[in-house]
Amino acid sequence: MVSVTVDEIQRDPSKYLRQVEAGETVIIVQADKAIAELRPISSSGKQLRPFGLCAGEFTVPDDFDAPLPEDLLNAFEGK
């Protein structure tokens, strides 16, 4: 972790962005008080779920996308 003043980061922002890019955390201080933290964005490392993950575990009814009954629509609309 590196601490820099606002003046230092204004003079050479690229230098500190390179450090952040390399994995370093940069704390920006003003009047000996930390005001901001620059840190690399952590990649979540999540992989996409495979297509068909739940294949065969349930069936979609034929009327899945059929219009809802009038009384149910009215209930959603507060009528």
HUZIPE-V778036 format. One record per backbone hydrogen bond with DSSP energy under -0.5 kcal/mol. NH is the residue of the N-H (numbers start at 1). CO is the residue of the C=O. If there is no record, write none. Layout:
# HUZIPE-V778036
nh co
NH CO
NH CO
This chain:
# HUZIPE-V778036
nh co
2 25
4 27
6 29
9 5
10 6
11 7
12 8
15 12
16 12
17 13
18 14
19 15
20 16
21 17
22 18
23 20
24 19
26 38
27 2
27 25
28 26
28 36
29 4
29 27
30 33
33 30
35 28
36 28
38 26
39 37
42 40
53 50
55 52
57 54
61 59
64 61
66 63
73 69
74 70
75 71
76 72
77 73
78 75
79 74
